[in-house]
Amino acid sequence: MGLDFLFSTDLAQAAYPTRNSATPSGNWQKFGFPVFYITDILQVLEALVALGYGHDPRLSNALALVREKQDEQGRWNLEYDYTGRTWVDFGPVNQPSKWVTLRALKVLKNIGY
């Protein structure tokens, strides 16, 4: 049922039904670390790729989004964080992040990109 729900719409657009809004959270397309109560598209991709769906054509737009966010040096920025809500900070927002880069590279490596 979870897979049916996730694949019921384009993952990159995330037009899922919500209680309070006609659009998904603005954080959906922001890559963050750590991932707690606010998820992002990268976390969903991590799960779907781990389950063997990395080559499913329904993920093409979401995977394209991941590749588009990569900088010229092969890194990804920390776009969302929990500064002040965790014991340590994981780097400055809107700057390259080793943690977000690791997450993105694991997804891409697991699909052979």
Number of C-alpha atoms within 10 A of each C-alpha: 6 7 9 8 9 15 14 13 13 15 21 19 14 18 13 15 10 10 5 7 9 10 12 15 14 8 14 20 21 18 28 29 20 17 14 10 6 13 18 20 21 24 17 15 22 18 13 18 20 14 9 11 16 21 14 11 10 17 19 15 14 21 22 11 15 21 16 10 15 16 11 7 7 11 19 27 22 23 18 21 22 17 13 8 8 10 8 9 13 18 16 14 15 14 12 19 21 16 19 22 18 13 19 23 19 16 22 18 10 14 15 9 9
